[in-house]
Amino acid sequence: MIQEAFQDIFTTEFKGFTSRMWLDYCDEHSDLRTSTPLNYAGYVVENMKYLIRRFNTDNDNTHLNIK
């Protein structure tokens, strides 16, 4: 990814986006028979590149997702 792809990661919009994505992750992985899903910080760290690409795509900034 190019440097500009990371420009919005400290905004409240990105934090709200990642919070919603994490809640979806928790819903999908909430099963008493499996291990506990990642906490919010662990989820963001483990999925940072995916979250940035998805955020940019959802906000019509796909040109920032160059590999």
N, C-alpha and C positions, 0 to 999 in steps of 0.2 A: 504494500500500500504506500501511497505517497504521503508526505508529511502533512499536507492539508486535510487528509482524511481524519486526522486526530483533533482537528481544531475545535470541535463541538463537544468533546467528551467531558468537559467540566461545566456544562450548562445544566440548568434545572430540567430542560427538556430531555436531555440524555439520561439524567438520573431517573426521571419519571418513566422513560422508556425501558430502562434496564430493570426498574422495580416491577413493571408489568410483566416483562419477560421472565423474571425470576419467579413471580407468583404463578405464571403458567407452568414453569418448570416444576415448582413444588406440587401443583395440582396433578401433573402428569406422573410424578414420582412419589406420591404419597400412598404408600402401601405398608401396612404394618409388618408384612413378612420380609420386606427389604430394608436395607440400611437407610439411615436418615439422609434426605437430600442435602445438597450443599447449602451452606448459609449464603446470605446475599453477597458478601465480599468474595467468598470462594467461587461462587457462580460467575461473578463479573470477571475475576482474574482468569479463570479457566476458559472463559468464552469471549474474551475481549475483542479479538479480531472479528469473530462472527457478529458480535453485537454492534460494532462500528459499521461493518458492511451493511447489516440489516437496517440500522438507523439511517445511514446515508441513502439507502435505496428507498426507504419509506418517506424520506424528505426530498426526493427528486435530486439527489446529489450522487448518482451512480458514477459520474465521471471521476469521483474521488476514490472509487474502489479498484483502481488499476493495480494489478499485482506487481 
